[in-house]
Amino acid sequence: MNTLNNALKTIVNALEDKKAEEIVLIDISEVSTIADYFVITNGANASQIQALADNVQEKLAINGIHPRSVEGYNTANWILMDYNDILVHVFDKESRGFYDLERMWRDGKTINTNSI
């Protein structure tokens, strides 16, 4: 659990470093088997969205944590980074509103990013 919390903290810090908008953490461990946590955020444009994803990958790689897969990087309207127990979603504003993962996963527990 401690490793998971450290990874979450690293992800949030990496996103904040690049000025991510509205970072939301959802604990889905009790409502799904696909992962334990979703990290959802958005950027202002494709360059920032890619920079957010790049920074998350770089900061986690320092700790030897690498994604199982990364999808959507080239189009940069929704980048999904799969870190097994943590799924990181980096959206553009329009796609985030359209897919509305926060509503879809409302049965999970939203976690204050300051409490990790």
C-alpha positions as CSV (number, residue, x, y, z in Angstrom):
1,M,0.0,0.0,0.0
2,N,2.8,2.4,0.8
3,T,4.3,1.9,-2.7
4,L,0.9,2.6,-4.2
5,N,0.6,5.8,-2.1
6,N,4.1,6.9,-3.2
7,A,3.2,6.3,-6.8
8,L,-0.1,8.3,-6.4
9,K,1.8,11.2,-4.8
10,T,4.5,11.1,-7.5
11,I,1.7,11.2,-10.2
12,V,-0.1,14.1,-8.5
13,N,3.2,16.1,-8.1
14,A,4.2,15.4,-11.7
15,L,0.8,16.7,-12.9
16,E,0.9,19.7,-10.6
17,D,4.4,20.6,-11.9
18,K,3.0,21.0,-15.4
19,K,-0.1,22.9,-14.3
20,A,-2.7,20.2,-14.8
21,E,-6.3,21.3,-14.3
22,E,-8.7,19.8,-11.8
23,I,-6.8,16.7,-10.7
24,V,-9.3,14.1,-9.3
25,L,-8.3,10.9,-7.5
26,I,-10.9,8.1,-7.3
27,D,-10.4,4.9,-5.3
28,I,-12.3,2.3,-7.3
29,S,-10.8,-0.7,-5.5
30,E,-14.2,-1.7,-4.0
31,V,-16.2,-1.2,-7.2
32,S,-14.0,-2.6,-9.9
33,T,-11.2,-5.1,-10.5
34,I,-9.6,-3.2,-13.4
35,A,-7.5,-1.0,-11.1
36,D,-7.4,0.4,-7.6
37,Y,-7.3,4.1,-8.5
38,F,-8.1,6.5,-11.3
39,V,-6.3,9.8,-11.6
40,I,-8.2,12.1,-13.9
41,T,-7.0,15.5,-15.1
42,N,-7.0,17.7,-18.2
43,G,-4.7,20.2,-19.9
44,A,-5.4,23.3,-22.0
45,N,-4.0,22.0,-25.3
46,A,-2.3,19.0,-27.0
47,S,1.2,20.1,-26.1
48,Q,0.4,20.5,-22.4
49,I,-1.5,17.2,-22.4
50,Q,1.5,15.4,-23.8
51,A,3.8,17.3,-21.4
52,L,1.6,16.1,-18.5
53,A,1.9,12.5,-19.6
54,D,5.6,12.8,-20.3
55,N,6.3,14.2,-16.8
56,V,4.2,11.4,-15.1
57,Q,6.2,8.8,-17.0
58,E,9.6,10.5,-16.3
59,K,8.9,10.9,-12.5
60,L,7.6,7.3,-12.1
61,A,10.5,5.9,-14.1
62,I,12.9,7.4,-11.6
63,N,11.4,5.0,-9.1
64,G,11.5,2.1,-11.5
65,I,7.7,2.2,-12.3
66,H,6.9,1.9,-16.0
67,P,3.5,1.9,-17.7
68,R,2.0,-1.3,-18.9
69,S,0.7,0.7,-21.8
70,V,0.0,4.3,-23.0
71,E,-2.7,5.0,-25.4
72,G,-3.9,8.2,-27.2
73,Y,-0.5,10.0,-27.0
74,N,-0.4,11.1,-30.6
75,T,-3.9,12.6,-30.7
76,A,-3.6,13.9,-27.2
77,N,-7.4,14.4,-26.6
78,W,-7.4,11.5,-24.1
79,I,-4.1,9.9,-23.0
80,L,-4.6,6.7,-20.9
81,M,-1.6,5.5,-18.9
82,D,-1.9,2.0,-17.4
83,Y,0.2,1.5,-14.3
84,N,-1.6,-1.8,-13.3
85,D,-3.3,-0.6,-10.1
86,I,-3.4,3.1,-11.2
87,L,-5.0,4.3,-14.4
88,V,-4.0,7.9,-15.3
89,H,-6.4,9.7,-17.6
90,V,-5.2,13.0,-19.2
91,F,-7.9,14.7,-21.2
92,D,-8.5,17.8,-23.2
93,K,-11.4,19.8,-21.7
94,E,-13.9,18.7,-24.3
95,S,-13.2,15.0,-24.1
96,R,-13.2,15.1,-20.3
97,G,-16.6,16.6,-20.3
98,F,-17.9,14.2,-22.9
99,Y,-16.7,11.0,-21.2
100,D,-17.3,12.3,-17.7
101,L,-15.5,9.5,-15.9
102,E,-16.1,11.2,-12.5
103,R,-19.8,10.6,-13.0
104,M,-19.4,7.2,-14.4
105,W,-17.3,6.1,-11.5
106,R,-19.2,8.0,-8.8
107,D,-19.5,4.8,-6.7
108,G,-15.8,5.0,-6.1
109,K,-14.4,7.2,-3.3
110,T,-13.0,10.6,-4.3
111,I,-9.7,11.2,-2.4
112,N,-8.4,14.7,-1.6
113,T,-5.0,15.0,-3.4
114,N,-3.6,16.7,-0.3
115,S,-4.3,13.6,1.9
116,I,-2.0,11.2,0.0
